[in-house]
Amino acid sequence: MPLKTMERKEFWLTPREIFEYLDQYVIGQERAKRVMAIAAYNHFKRISSGAFAESKGLRLPLLKKSNILMVGPTGCGKTHIARNLSEILEVPFVVVDGTEYTEAGYYGKDVEVMVAELLYAANMEVERAEKGIVFIDEIDKIARRYSGLKDGSSGRDIRGEGVQQALLKLLEGSKIFVPYNITQHWNKHDFVQMDTTNILFICAGTFTDLYRGGRSRPAGFRRKDRQGSEFKPIEERITVENLLQYGMLAEFLGRIPVIVELSELTDEEMMRIVCEPPDSVLREYKELLALDSIELEVSPAALREIVHEAKRRKLGARGLRAIFEEVMQDIMFEAPERAGSRVTISAGDVRSKLGRD
């Protein structure tokens, strides 16, 4: 008997509600936020419908897992979107670096360790961890490095193709043994069994060397249609074929059905990132100095200089904090001695601190 209807759980959030929450903290990337909201909603609908069907003795619904691949330049908000997504969904979340892992049997971490880190983030609650999110960064760095040697034999690619193959069972969903103690993951005695079927895997990478027809393939949707929605011609979008040529395995991509392209941030979006979000870097420094009874004022021209420097360094939004730290260094050092004062930072001050006068 197939599953037809099911009560909508109170904790379910609609794609629009998820998008609106992300929109408060993530500037720009409108299309990416919509795609992520839809994927997250469908994923947790799948989890709940499966549990409902099992409790009623019905046939499990034919809803497949929607793991996600995010492609975009550094500092465009890939990790930031995923972290805020986990917060609104109230599930355990962990960020891991794909370059840390090797094929089983070699020096380095086995892929099961990333699930162990998720278990640790869930306070060792297995059932809660089995519904969490694993964010695998630098996924492009585990692309296949070569297809064979000059003599026709194939070499072992333990940090590239080997890791992709090891991830297959995790991405698709299976019961695995994960180390209970992540600080001693090489110890083969303390293990716990976990099911990865309902763990959402979000992979991300810059794929900076992605080419097609001799031209670089910049990721993201920047053009606008008449309704103001972002779009990109089909022939310019990154395809599975492009990723296969890059060195990703077909079996690996087959387990990540959702591909999200993120654009490089514009100057206007970078300005908004500095000022608008509740956790913006400008608000953080204002609050930090307010603890020393100092009122901080940064002129719009100074903010533009900071944004320009971040763009020049090609660091994206990630570089804003580092630049702020350089500009604010002397003020932070003298803060306890300047209590009760007002500090204004001009464009000239920024250029002077960055050595661009």
Beta strands, then each sheet from edge to edge (+ up, - down):
strand 1: 68-71
strand 2: 93-97
strand 3: 133-137
strand 4: 175-179
strand 5: 191-195
strand 6: 200-205
strand 7: 211-212
strand 8: 215-216
strand 9: 223-224
strand 10: 230-231
strand 11: 258-261
strand 12: 295-298
strand 13: 342-345
sheet 1: 2+ 3+ 6+ 1+ 11+
sheet 2: 4+ 5-
sheet 3: 7+ 8-
sheet 4: 9+ 10-
sheet 5: 12+ 13+
end
